[in-house]
Amino acid sequence: QVQFVESGGGLVEVGGSLRLSCAASGLQFIRYNMGWYRRAPGKAREFLARIHRNGGNPYYENPIKGRFTISRDNTKNSIYLQMNNLKPEDTAVYYCNTDPPQHNAWGQGTQVTVSD
């Protein structure tokens, strides 16, 4: 059974930083491109960033480009999202999944709240 467990969220002030982690299990991790997603209050879940299975070719959507950095450690079956210069509009529940996502494998996510 594929499982993703996100952690590292919290309450942070505008301009602050957080580092999210995601541990994956139940899949051959190195075979998959991985992504970060988020769901803001009252909005649909949106795709944010992907990283190739070999750790290269990072891609970012415009709202986070230049502020967030995706990375992975294939020895730990984990991906990470370093978030800098956080803004109130970054407030959301953050999820990881494969890219494209496995729709039956969404985790609980980790809450990020940015206060101004």
Disulfide bonds with the S-S distance in Angstrom:
Cys22-Cys96 1.76
